[in-house]
Amino acid sequence: MERTTRPAGTRTKRRAARLRIRAATRRDAATICALIRGLADYEKLSHEVEASIARIRQHGFGPRRYFETLLCFDGPHAVGFALYFFTYSTFLARPTLYLEDLFVVPEVRGRGAGKALLAALARVAVRRGCGRMEWAVLDWNAPAIGFYERLGARLRKDWILTRLTGSPLRRLSRAR
Ligand SMILES: CC(C)(COP(=O)(O)OP(=O)(O)OC[C@H]1O[C@@H](n2cnc3c(N)ncnc32)[C@H](O)[C@@H]1OP(=O)(O)O)[C@@H](O)C(=O)NCCC(=O)NCCS
């Protein structure tokens, strides 16, 4: 019996045809905030969200810009986002594109929006001379881990995310 095969990604490409990606502007601050809340809800971390539209506008689109954002649209609807900024790899002596948030609304998942957002980010990384893209994923988030590995990313379990925040941060800031 003859076996018909379809090249990987063909179906996603067809379904992604209606999707459009563009850089966010300051008018998109409320949309970004809503997508951040969507991601936090998915990650069961809504109680940690302190984000406000005003601070997103200030830090993303003010005089000192801390991050950049790509939005994915299906027609007029924002259906996903990738929020990123640049760190620096001293070993490579090149910038690193650090992906802080990636999220696609549940109704649109599996239609190529996530891959299209990451591909657009990879183009930004290459254009800006980055040696790497990097991000963290929660250990229970098997669907996202599967998605990342399929794109060729590797999990680095030997590195432990280390965070100083809240009162320990303030205490250290007062130490001599
Ligand atoms: C993870 C997420 C961004 C992926 O976006 P998506 O739009 O659903 O994924 P896509 O449709 O672009 O999938 C792209 C490719 O990955 C594959 N893929 C998707 N999920 C997968 C999985 N769980 N395991 C293996 N492959 C997977 C698809 O089959 C597709 O392959 P193809 O190009 O060969 O057709 C999205 O599902 C999401 O927002 N999840 C909830 C939030 C989240 O987990 N964010 C990441 C936090 S670190």
The ligand as an SDF file (V2000), in Angstrom:
LIG
                    3D

 48 50  0  0  0  0  0  0  0  0999 V2000
    2.7960   26.7710   23.9470 C   0  0  0  0  0  0  0  0  0  0  0  0
    2.0370   27.6250   22.9310 C   0  0  0  0  0  0  0  0  0  0  0  0
    2.6220   29.0370   22.8820 C   0  0  0  0  0  0  0  0  0  0  0  0
    2.1850   26.9640   21.5420 C   0  0  0  0  0  0  0  0  0  0  0  0
    1.4910   27.7580   20.6030 O   0  0  0  0  0  0  0  0  0  0  0  0
    0.4800   27.0940   19.5440 P   0  0  0  0  0  0  0  0  0  0  0  0
   -0.0220   28.1740   18.6840 O   0  0  0  0  0  0  0  0  0  0  0  0
   -0.5270   26.2950   20.2960 O   0  0  0  0  0  0  0  0  0  0  0  0
    1.4500   26.0700   18.7590 O   0  0  0  0  0  0  0  0  0  0  0  0
    1.5880   25.9400   17.1610 P   0  0  0  0  0  0  0  0  0  0  0  0
    0.2230   25.6760   16.5890 O   0  0  0  0  0  0  0  0  0  0  0  0
    2.3150   27.1130   16.6440 O   0  0  0  0  0  0  0  0  0  0  0  0
    2.4830   24.6440   17.0480 O   0  0  0  0  0  0  0  0  0  0  0  0
    3.6750   24.6830   16.2660 C   0  0  0  0  0  0  0  0  0  0  0  0
    4.2450   23.2980   16.1180 C   0  0  0  0  0  0  0  0  0  0  0  0
    4.4890   22.7270   17.4090 O   0  0  0  0  0  0  0  0  0  0  0  0
    3.8000   21.5000   17.5130 C   0  0  0  0  0  0  0  0  0  0  0  0
    3.3050   21.3470   18.8760 N   0  0  0  0  0  0  0  0  0  0  0  0
    2.3990   22.1100   19.5120 C   0  0  0  0  0  0  0  0  0  0  0  0
    2.1970   21.6360   20.7720 N   0  0  0  0  0  0  0  0  0  0  0  0
    3.0050   20.5600   20.8860 C   0  0  0  0  0  0  0  0  0  0  0  0
    3.2500   19.5950   21.9120 C   0  0  0  0  0  0  0  0  0  0  0  0
    2.6040   19.6400   23.0730 N   0  0  0  0  0  0  0  0  0  0  0  0
    4.1530   18.6200   21.6960 N   0  0  0  0  0  0  0  0  0  0  0  0
    4.7980   18.5310   20.5170 C   0  0  0  0  0  0  0  0  0  0  0  0
    4.6050   19.3850   19.4870 N   0  0  0  0  0  0  0  0  0  0  0  0
    3.7180   20.3760   19.6820 C   0  0  0  0  0  0  0  0  0  0  0  0
    2.6400   21.6000   16.5210 C   0  0  0  0  0  0  0  0  0  0  0  0
    2.1960   20.3270   16.1180 O   0  0  0  0  0  0  0  0  0  0  0  0
    3.2880   22.3470   15.3930 C   0  0  0  0  0  0  0  0  0  0  0  0
    4.0900   21.4930   14.6120 O   0  0  0  0  0  0  0  0  0  0  0  0
    4.1800   21.6500   12.9790 P   0  0  0  0  0  0  0  0  0  0  0  0
    4.7970   23.0180   12.7380 O   0  0  0  0  0  0  0  0  0  0  0  0
    5.0370   20.5340   12.5570 O   0  0  0  0  0  0  0  0  0  0  0  0
    2.7700   21.5610   12.4760 O   0  0  0  0  0  0  0  0  0  0  0  0
    0.5200   27.7110   23.2640 C   0  0  0  0  0  0  0  0  0  0  0  0
   -0.0180   26.4150   23.2330 O   0  0  0  0  0  0  0  0  0  0  0  0
    0.2070   28.3690   24.5930 C   0  0  0  0  0  0  0  0  0  0  0  0
    0.0280   29.5810   24.6530 O   0  0  0  0  0  0  0  0  0  0  0  0
    0.1110   27.5790   25.6710 N   0  0  0  0  0  0  0  0  0  0  0  0
   -0.2690   28.1010   26.9690 C   0  0  0  0  0  0  0  0  0  0  0  0
    0.7460   29.0820   27.5350 C   0  0  0  0  0  0  0  0  0  0  0  0
    2.1400   28.5200   27.5860 C   0  0  0  0  0  0  0  0  0  0  0  0
    2.3710   27.3580   27.9320 O   0  0  0  0  0  0  0  0  0  0  0  0
    3.0960   29.3900   27.2390 N   0  0  0  0  0  0  0  0  0  0  0  0
    4.4960   29.0680   27.3170 C   0  0  0  0  0  0  0  0  0  0  0  0
    4.9960   29.3740   28.6940 C   0  0  0  0  0  0  0  0  0  0  0  0
    6.7260   29.0010   28.8650 S   0  0  0  0  0  0  0  0  0  0  0  0
  1  2  1  0
  2  3  1  0
  2  4  1  0
  2 36  1  0
  4  5  1  0
  5  6  1  0
  6  7  2  0
  6  8  1  0
  6  9  1  0
  9 10  1  0
 10 11  2  0
 10 12  1  0
 10 13  1  0
 13 14  1  0
 14 15  1  0
 15 16  1  0
 15 30  1  0
 16 17  1  0
 17 18  1  0
 17 28  1  0
 18 19  1  0
 18 27  1  0
 19 20  2  0
 20 21  1  0
 21 22  1  0
 21 27  2  0
 22 23  1  0
 22 24  2  0
 24 25  1  0
 25 26  2  0
 26 27  1  0
 28 29  1  0
 28 30  1  0
 30 31  1  0
 31 32  1  0
 32 33  2  0
 32 34  1  0
 32 35  1  0
 36 37  1  0
 36 38  1  0
 38 39  2  0
 38 40  1  0
 40 41  1  0
 41 42  1  0
 42 43  1  0
 43 44  2  0
 43 45  1  0
 45 46  1  0
 46 47  1  0
 47 48  1  0
M  END
$$$$
